[in-house]
Amino acid sequence: MTAPTQLSTVDVPEPPAAPVSVVVRRASLARRLGVAGAGLLVSLVVVAAFAPLIARHDPDVPTGVPYDPPSVSHPLGTNDVGQDLFAQLVFGTRVSLTIATLSALVAIVVGLTVALLAGYHRGRLEAALMRLVDLILAFPFMVLVIVLAAFFGRGLLTTVAIIAAVIWARPARVLRSQVLKVREYQHVVAARAMGASPSRCICRHVLTRIAPLTAAQFVRAANISVLLEAALSFLGLGDPNRVSWGTMLYFANARNAFLTDAWLWWILPPGLALTVAILGFAFLGYAIEELADPRLARTAPRHRRRRSPNRPPTTSAERRPAGVLEVHELSVDYLADPPVRAVDRVSFTVGPGRITGLVGESGSGKSTLVMALLGLLRPPGRVVGGRAVVNGRDLGRLQRAAVAQVRGREVGFIPQNAMNALNPAYDVHRQVAEVAALTRDRAAASERASEVLELVGIPAARHRSFPHELSGGMRQRVVIAMAVTNEPALVVADEPVTGLDVVTQARVLRLLLELRDRLGLAILLVSHDLPLVARTADDLLVMYGGRIVERGEAGAVSAAPAHPYTRLLLASFPSLRGPRRLVGEAPGGPIGVGAPPDGCLFHPRCPERVDECRCTVPALAEVGERHEAACLLSEP
Amino acid sequence: MGGHVLRTVGQYVLVLFAAISLNFALPRLAPGDAVDYLLPPEQAGSLSPEQRRQVLAQFGLDQSVPTQFRDYLSGLARGDLLFSVRYGRPVGELLGERVGWSALLVGGSVLLSTVVGAFLGFRSAWRRGTARDAGTLTGVMLVDSLPPFFVGMLLILVFSVQLDLFPIFGALPTVDTSGLALVAEVVKRSVLPLATLTLASIGPVYLVARSALVSELQEDYVLMAEAKGLSERQVRRHAERNALLPLSTVTLIGLGSLVGGAAVVETVFSYPGLGRLIYEAVLARDYPVLQGAFLLLAVGVILANFVNDLLYPLLDPRVRRPRAAAT
């Protein structure tokens, strides 16, 4: 959101921070996997702890005939020297878990130490350490483990040391970047500035912050360790004194157990046991990472499958449209408990060839309205009432599929943030040609793209440029070109000049006016900046709290604003930075989230309020010729 | 740009040097006498101290460490990788025979796992939060948790022993064949190892593809692509084009772990690649071969990383033509 004025206002969230239902669903997937992973691991730990009680034989001494099939005494039969396979399976749990835990522990301690040293102290030490990390990461780690094991022998502790020596680098790299981030958090910077010692900073602030990620990395390291130990044992490089699952498979493979029925009790059990252990760590690691990362939890889903619209779009040829865009009683809710009304029974018309300014602060519902008009509301936002007609085509409640037919063809869109609205991977000509191709063949589309780029003032030499090679003003022109390519009847421009410098702002607005004249466009110009819009637009709509509080011809409204809110907006001027109050605003704190005040929504901030404003909801009423306002004070 | 390439080359030379040094240091740091690493165990055991000294002198191991290192480097420069203890042949020759088979397996599975992993990951990301996404995610994690040698054994069990579809051992037929029949045999024998290695490496590709596309889909340009009227397929292509960037890196970096996986898988299938050679060398305590193979793999992985750095600009125009923005 780029609007510089952030005011305490009725808190109608524009896009709410976290679409509630979605977070719940994602979290529950991660949680389910986490519980499953923890369950698998706990059962393995139980088996390992009570191994002597579960297995009746010693795994390391022959207790039966070689190659014995399963029997009561040997539930999984015996191997080539007559050792009990079930006992080996049960005791193998101990080996796998011990090696996994120890290796992961050593790797994390080393990795975390390196991460803290590098991330906290920076400088030359960091450069050297990170070079070392990169070096180790560049090596094929499994080959490294095999070669190290071949040279250094096969004891349990040697195996742990070798595995840890190879896998510590990844946690070091991941944790360091996290340390760098945490280090710049406000309160950590403050603590440092106030003279807290580095070790205190690290313990109190950094370690607590990176604990979840460290846990996730530990689980991940354990996951890799299980696999590495098994691979080593499978290659005959495991601890000769302790039978692990990998060792069992090594002998099974060497004795061609899969050629006979022996695979059922010799190969399958240890293989599945390994899978259970690895999967347990994998699930748990995924869950910790997912639940610890707020960024991931916040991702909203994209499309549900397209549902057919409630009402098929119809073109009523017999009815002459009064406007290019007619909105009737449109309401949008954010589905929560209770639902939040973001746009409340809004009606207006944009006449052909006219520029209609839609003005309000951030949070007024104007961006939600725009997304609804384009059929691009993301869940939990939803149109719950009213309908819209574009160019004579009834789009009903603006379902995705209905609006898709007019997007790019009859309705062009200029987004809030042109800087990021272009795909960095494609040149701009291609991106414009895509739009042109919606209504013509490829060759004609390419020609049309050059034509429109020329029209918005991009010299031919820059048509094949990539977005990053263009200035902000030029990118904005490209976006405008995309919007007008198919000569739409209506262009919706959402804060088209916000973020541009004043000179470029003027140029872009002039371009819009020019295009309006040349192509006969109607423009819905959305902005928080009333003085700017008043100079450009023909008609004005002022929105507050999801409702239209004043509307009329631009000249009339700016000459004699009838609503106190409009008067405050007109008197405001662009601020340089930071939250700001409107000049002359009544003192009053922010209103509680989701609980709009009774009466006039604006009364808590209104400098002219009277007692009646608290209980009576004002309706739009005529205050002049084609000039309406919703304020008790302006009613005649 | 030129400076960037130079710096990259410098970094890789450094990594290569580290690999060579490690290779030099390993037998010298390992417990025991160097002679044990140079001769077959049964021979080394029966030597008198005098004979041991002679062996050391013959390999220049009685020199100071810096001299040894210099000799080692100049030997490497001449392509001298010592002799295999087990085969009594130059290590370089042995490696040359085996490297092609490993390249076939590793190259093939990189290609397959990238295509399948990216397909599944992109599909999951596009429909994220749905039951299908959850199902795919869980399934891929399950497959990823199967140890590659276990998968290999299961595949042999099902497709070779039970169904008798593919031969189990080796890469070449035992009887003389030539022409198309030979090619068919080679393909037939590489199907199972290739499948095993591919299954073992889909997981990371899938996870990266999924999270890369998930984060691309939040970008403004995706919303714009939709708003400007593109079809769902076109919008998807816009986002996927950019999600490919991290994927290319993962794929080529993943080569390293694939090479390791190949060592294990080749053992299961008795496939005559480098991995099998390493396994045989481990069993026979054939340390010169082990060292040579390690060096070759390290060079291969380093080259793959280097190729990734060179190819990246072709995928990302921002790296290809960084030009100052002009008004």
Boltz contact constraints between the chains, C-beta under 6 A:
constraints:
  - contact:
      token1: [A, 25]
      token2: [B, 129]
      max_distance: 6.0
  - contact:
      token1: [A, 29]
      token2: [B, 134]
      max_distance: 6.0
  - contact:
      token1: [A, 135]
      token2: [B, 15]
      max_distance: 6.0
  - contact:
      token1: [A, 135]
      token2: [B, 18]
      max_distance: 6.0
  - contact:
      token1: [A, 138]
      token2: [B, 15]
      max_distance: 6.0
  - contact:
      token1: [A, 138]
      token2: [B, 305]
      max_distance: 6.0
  - contact:
      token1: [A, 140]
      token2: [B, 256]
      max_distance: 6.0
  - contact:
      token1: [A, 140]
      token2: [B, 259]
      max_distance: 6.0
  - contact:
      token1: [A, 140]
      token2: [B, 260]
      max_distance: 6.0
  - contact:
      token1: [A, 140]
      token2: [B, 297]
      max_distance: 6.0
  - contact:
      token1: [A, 140]
      token2: [B, 301]
      max_distance: 6.0
  - contact:
      token1: [A, 142]
      token2: [B, 260]
      max_distance: 6.0
  - contact:
      token1: [A, 143]
      token2: [B, 260]
      max_distance: 6.0
  - contact:
      token1: [A, 143]
      token2: [B, 297]
      max_distance: 6.0
  - contact:
      token1: [A, 147]
      token2: [B, 290]
      max_distance: 6.0
  - contact:
      token1: [A, 147]
      token2: [B, 294]
      max_distance: 6.0
  - contact:
      token1: [A, 150]
      token2: [B, 282]
      max_distance: 6.0
  - contact:
      token1: [A, 150]
      token2: [B, 290]
      max_distance: 6.0
  - contact:
      token1: [A, 151]
      token2: [B, 26]
      max_distance: 6.0
  - contact:
      token1: [A, 151]
      token2: [B, 30]
      max_distance: 6.0
  - contact:
      token1: [A, 152]
      token2: [B, 30]
      max_distance: 6.0
  - contact:
      token1: [A, 227]
      token2: [B, 147]
      max_distance: 6.0
  - contact:
      token1: [A, 230]
      token2: [B, 147]
      max_distance: 6.0
  - contact:
      token1: [A, 231]
      token2: [B, 264]
      max_distance: 6.0
  - contact:
      token1: [A, 234]
      token2: [B, 149]
      max_distance: 6.0
  - contact:
      token1: [A, 235]
      token2: [B, 279]
      max_distance: 6.0
  - contact:
      token1: [A, 258]
      token2: [B, 153]
      max_distance: 6.0
  - contact:
      token1: [A, 258]
      token2: [B, 156]
      max_distance: 6.0
  - contact:
      token1: [A, 258]
      token2: [B, 157]
      max_distance: 6.0
  - contact:
      token1: [A, 258]
      token2: [B, 161]
      max_distance: 6.0
  - contact:
      token1: [A, 263]
      token2: [B, 157]
      max_distance: 6.0
  - contact:
      token1: [A, 267]
      token2: [B, 153]
      max_distance: 6.0
  - contact:
      token1: [A, 271]
      token2: [B, 150]
      max_distance: 6.0
  - contact:
      token1: [A, 274]
      token2: [B, 147]
      max_distance: 6.0
  - contact:
      token1: [A, 275]
      token2: [B, 145]
      max_distance: 6.0
  - contact:
      token1: [A, 275]
      token2: [B, 146]
      max_distance: 6.0
  - contact:
      token1: [A, 278]
      token2: [B, 145]
      max_distance: 6.0
  - contact:
      token1: [A, 279]
      token2: [B, 145]
      max_distance: 6.0
  - contact:
      token1: [A, 282]
      token2: [B, 141]
      max_distance: 6.0
  - contact:
      token1: [A, 282]
      token2: [B, 145]
      max_distance: 6.0
  - contact:
      token1: [A, 299]
      token2: [B, 214]
      max_distance: 6.0
  - contact:
      token1: [A, 301]
      token2: [B, 128]
      max_distance: 6.0
  - contact:
      token1: [A, 301]
      token2: [B, 129]
      max_distance: 6.0
  - contact:
      token1: [A, 302]
      token2: [B, 217]
      max_distance: 6.0
  - contact:
      token1: [A, 374]
      token2: [B, 227]
      max_distance: 6.0
  - contact:
      token1: [A, 407]
      token2: [B, 229]
      max_distance: 6.0
  - contact:
      token1: [A, 408]
      token2: [B, 228]
      max_distance: 6.0
  - contact:
      token1: [A, 408]
      token2: [B, 229]
      max_distance: 6.0
  - contact:
      token1: [A, 413]
      token2: [B, 227]
      max_distance: 6.0
  - contact:
      token1: [A, 415]
      token2: [B, 224]
      max_distance: 6.0
  - contact:
      token1: [A, 417]
      token2: [B, 220]
      max_distance: 6.0
  - contact:
      token1: [A, 420]
      token2: [B, 220]
      max_distance: 6.0
  - contact:
      token1: [A, 421]
      token2: [B, 220]
      max_distance: 6.0
  - contact:
      token1: [A, 421]
      token2: [B, 221]
      max_distance: 6.0
  - contact:
      token1: [A, 421]
      token2: [B, 224]
      max_distance: 6.0
  - contact:
      token1: [A, 422]
      token2: [B, 221]
      max_distance: 6.0
  - contact:
      token1: [A, 423]
      token2: [B, 221]
      max_distance: 6.0
  - contact:
      token1: [A, 423]
      token2: [B, 238]
      max_distance: 6.0
  - contact:
      token1: [A, 424]
      token2: [B, 318]
      max_distance: 6.0
  - contact:
      token1: [A, 425]
      token2: [B, 241]
      max_distance: 6.0
  - contact:
      token1: [A, 425]
      token2: [B, 242]
      max_distance: 6.0
  - contact:
      token1: [A, 435]
      token2: [B, 228]
      max_distance: 6.0
  - contact:
      token1: [A, 438]
      token2: [B, 229]
      max_distance: 6.0
  - contact:
      token1: [A, 466]
      token2: [B, 317]
      max_distance: 6.0
  - contact:
      token1: [A, 468]
      token2: [B, 318]
      max_distance: 6.0
  - contact:
      token1: [A, 469]
      token2: [B, 323]
      max_distance: 6.0
  - contact:
      token1: [A, 471]
      token2: [B, 325]
      max_distance: 6.0
  - contact:
      token1: [A, 471]
      token2: [B, 327]
      max_distance: 6.0
  - contact:
      token1: [A, 482]
      token2: [B, 228]
      max_distance: 6.0
